[in-house]
Amino acid sequence: MKKPPLPLFLAISLLIVTSCAPIIGLEVTNNTGGAIIVSSIDLHGKETRYQLNQGQTIGIAVGYTVRIQQKGGTWDYSFPKLPPSRYLRHVKRNIYVETLQIEKGGLIYERSPDASPGPTSEFPPQPPGYPIAPNAK
């Protein structure tokens, strides 16, 4: 059996490697004024819960939907499409992190990708669809 030429093999390999979808993580900062529970819910309904104290920043799994439980009730969110790359922090290879901040009224803002952990009052210009408001009930 004849082997395929090396340039063809390299071209196919390059196509496969460069076409990998990026992996996006979320980094969330709580600036609601109190403790909250953030639930990331996947397409199969599996829920992963994260408890955040006021001012805390943590990484969470990207969910199909997100639910936030706080003292005044529950907020449900549907996220817009992925923001432009300038809002993403490149971690390595095809891994990126989107940094968000949850405010007291439930709005979620994009943070600067190089923002330090902890709340900020200075947000970059928000991309289309941001800030994200809780879904109407």
C-alpha positions as a LaTeX table, in Angstrom:
\begin{tabular}{lrrr}
\hline
Residue & $x$ (\AA) & $y$ (\AA) & $z$ (\AA) \\
\hline
Met1 & 0.00 & 0.00 & 0.00 \\
Lys2 & 1.32 & 3.38 & $-1.00$ \\
Lys3 & 1.81 & 6.01 & 1.75 \\
Pro4 & 0.22 & 9.45 & 1.23 \\
Pro5 & 2.72 & 12.20 & 0.51 \\
Leu6 & 4.05 & 14.05 & 3.57 \\
Pro7 & 2.77 & 17.52 & 2.49 \\
Leu8 & $-0.79$ & 16.14 & 2.21 \\
Phe9 & $-0.50$ & 14.54 & 5.66 \\
Leu10 & 0.80 & 17.80 & 7.15 \\
Ala11 & $-1.95$ & 19.85 & 5.51 \\
Ile12 & $-4.67$ & 17.54 & 6.86 \\
Ser13 & $-3.06$ & 17.54 & 10.33 \\
Leu14 & $-2.87$ & 21.33 & 10.34 \\
Leu15 & $-6.52$ & 21.59 & 9.32 \\
Ile16 & $-7.58$ & 19.27 & 12.15 \\
Val17 & $-5.49$ & 21.06 & 14.80 \\
Thr18 & $-6.50$ & 24.60 & 13.80 \\
Ser19 & $-10.19$ & 23.78 & 13.50 \\
Cys20 & $-10.54$ & 22.75 & 17.15 \\
Ala21 & $-13.21$ & 24.81 & 18.87 \\
Pro22 & $-11.95$ & 27.02 & 21.68 \\
Ile23 & $-12.69$ & 25.99 & 25.25 \\
Ile24 & $-14.25$ & 28.80 & 27.24 \\
Gly25 & $-14.33$ & 29.06 & 31.01 \\
Leu26 & $-16.11$ & 31.65 & 33.12 \\
Glu27 & $-14.61$ & 33.66 & 35.95 \\
Val28 & $-17.35$ & 35.26 & 38.03 \\
Thr29 & $-17.07$ & 38.01 & 40.65 \\
Asn30 & $-19.85$ & 38.56 & 43.19 \\
Asn31 & $-20.64$ & 42.24 & 43.80 \\
Thr32 & $-24.27$ & 41.77 & 44.89 \\
Gly33 & $-23.72$ & 42.87 & 48.48 \\
Gly34 & $-24.21$ & 39.39 & 49.96 \\
Ala35 & $-23.52$ & 35.71 & 49.54 \\
Ile36 & $-24.97$ & 34.00 & 46.45 \\
Ile37 & $-25.14$ & 30.53 & 44.93 \\
Val38 & $-24.40$ & 30.36 & 41.20 \\
Ser39 & $-25.71$ & 27.27 & 39.41 \\
Ser40 & $-24.39$ & 26.29 & 36.00 \\
Ile41 & $-26.90$ & 24.04 & 34.22 \\
Asp42 & $-25.80$ & 21.98 & 31.20 \\
Leu43 & $-27.89$ & 20.84 & 28.21 \\
His44 & $-28.88$ & 17.66 & 30.07 \\
Gly45 & $-30.15$ & 19.56 & 33.11 \\
Lys46 & $-27.15$ & 18.65 & 35.30 \\
Glu47 & $-26.59$ & 21.44 & 37.78 \\
Thr48 & $-23.24$ & 22.42 & 39.32 \\
Arg49 & $-23.48$ & 24.84 & 42.23 \\
Tyr50 & $-20.89$ & 27.36 & 43.44 \\
Gln51 & $-21.18$ & 29.43 & 46.60 \\
Leu52 & $-19.67$ & 32.92 & 46.44 \\
Asn53 & $-19.32$ & 35.41 & 49.25 \\
Gln54 & $-19.47$ & 39.14 & 48.55 \\
Gly55 & $-16.31$ & 40.21 & 46.70 \\
Gln56 & $-15.25$ & 36.65 & 45.87 \\
Thr57 & $-14.10$ & 35.65 & 42.37 \\
Ile58 & $-14.18$ & 32.02 & 41.22 \\
Gly59 & $-14.03$ & 30.00 & 38.03 \\
Ile60 & $-17.18$ & 28.12 & 37.07 \\
Ala61 & $-18.18$ & 25.69 & 34.33 \\
Val62 & $-19.93$ & 27.21 & 31.34 \\
Gly63 & $-23.59$ & 26.27 & 31.43 \\
Tyr64 & $-26.42$ & 26.31 & 28.96 \\
Thr65 & $-28.25$ & 28.41 & 31.52 \\
Val66 & $-27.17$ & 30.03 & 34.77 \\
Arg67 & $-29.24$ & 30.49 & 37.94 \\
Ile68 & $-28.27$ & 32.73 & 40.83 \\
Gln69 & $-29.86$ & 32.34 & 44.23 \\
Gln70 & $-29.56$ & 35.31 & 46.55 \\
Lys71 & $-31.31$ & 36.68 & 49.60 \\
Gly72 & $-34.10$ & 38.32 & 47.56 \\
Gly73 & $-34.92$ & 35.32 & 45.34 \\
Thr74 & $-33.63$ & 33.62 & 42.21 \\
Trp75 & $-32.34$ & 35.06 & 38.93 \\
Asp76 & $-32.26$ & 32.95 & 35.76 \\
Tyr77 & $-30.10$ & 33.89 & 32.76 \\
Ser78 & $-29.70$ & 32.95 & 29.14 \\
Phe79 & $-26.33$ & 34.08 & 27.87 \\
Pro80 & $-25.88$ & 35.83 & 24.54 \\
Lys81 & $-23.42$ & 34.41 & 22.04 \\
Leu82 & $-19.73$ & 34.50 & 22.84 \\
Pro83 & $-18.38$ & 38.06 & 23.05 \\
Pro84 & $-15.61$ & 39.31 & 20.75 \\
Ser85 & $-12.15$ & 37.91 & 21.50 \\
Arg86 & $-10.97$ & 41.18 & 23.10 \\
Tyr87 & $-13.19$ & 40.25 & 26.09 \\
Leu88 & $-11.52$ & 36.85 & 26.53 \\
Arg89 & $-8.31$ & 36.11 & 28.41 \\
His90 & $-6.12$ & 33.61 & 26.58 \\
Val91 & $-4.91$ & 30.97 & 29.02 \\
Lys92 & $-3.14$ & 28.51 & 26.72 \\
Arg93 & $-3.56$ & 26.98 & 23.28 \\
Asn94 & $-7.31$ & 27.04 & 22.64 \\
Ile95 & $-8.41$ & 27.78 & 26.22 \\
Tyr96 & $-9.96$ & 31.16 & 27.01 \\
Val97 & $-11.67$ & 32.70 & 30.05 \\
Glu98 & $-14.55$ & 35.17 & 30.00 \\
Thr99 & $-14.59$ & 37.40 & 33.10 \\
Leu100 & $-17.95$ & 38.56 & 34.45 \\
Gln101 & $-19.24$ & 40.51 & 37.45 \\
Ile102 & $-22.67$ & 40.10 & 39.04 \\
Glu103 & $-24.10$ & 43.34 & 40.44 \\
Lys104 & $-26.65$ & 44.00 & 43.19 \\
Gly105 & $-29.67$ & 44.31 & 40.88 \\
Gly106 & $-28.80$ & 41.10 & 39.01 \\
Leu107 & $-27.08$ & 42.63 & 35.98 \\
Ile108 & $-23.99$ & 40.74 & 34.77 \\
Tyr109 & $-21.23$ & 42.83 & 33.22 \\
Glu110 & $-18.23$ & 41.88 & 31.12 \\
Arg111 & $-15.00$ & 42.70 & 32.93 \\
Ser112 & $-11.68$ & 43.49 & 31.37 \\
Pro113 & $-9.90$ & 40.19 & 30.62 \\
Asp114 & $-6.88$ & 41.32 & 32.66 \\
Ala115 & $-8.92$ & 42.55 & 35.67 \\
Ser116 & $-7.65$ & 41.55 & 39.09 \\
Pro117 & $-9.88$ & 39.25 & 41.17 \\
Gly118 & $-12.45$ & 41.10 & 43.25 \\
Pro119 & $-15.12$ & 43.67 & 42.42 \\
Thr120 & $-14.47$ & 46.60 & 40.13 \\
Ser121 & $-16.46$ & 49.72 & 39.32 \\
Glu122 & $-14.73$ & 50.22 & 35.98 \\
Phe123 & $-16.09$ & 48.13 & 33.12 \\
Pro124 & $-14.96$ & 48.19 & 29.49 \\
Pro125 & $-17.53$ & 49.20 & 26.87 \\
Gln126 & $-20.01$ & 46.32 & 26.91 \\
Pro127 & $-20.41$ & 44.08 & 23.84 \\
Pro128 & $-23.84$ & 43.55 & 22.25 \\
Gly129 & $-26.16$ & 41.75 & 24.67 \\
Tyr130 & $-24.34$ & 42.98 & 27.78 \\
Pro131 & $-24.92$ & 43.71 & 30.56 \\
Ile132 & $-27.07$ & 40.60 & 30.87 \\
Ala133 & $-30.32$ & 41.03 & 32.80 \\
Pro134 & $-32.12$ & 38.16 & 34.52 \\
Asn135 & $-34.86$ & 36.55 & 32.40 \\
Ala136 & $-38.33$ & 37.94 & 33.02 \\
Lys137 & $-40.54$ & 35.58 & 35.01 \\
\hline
\end{tabular}
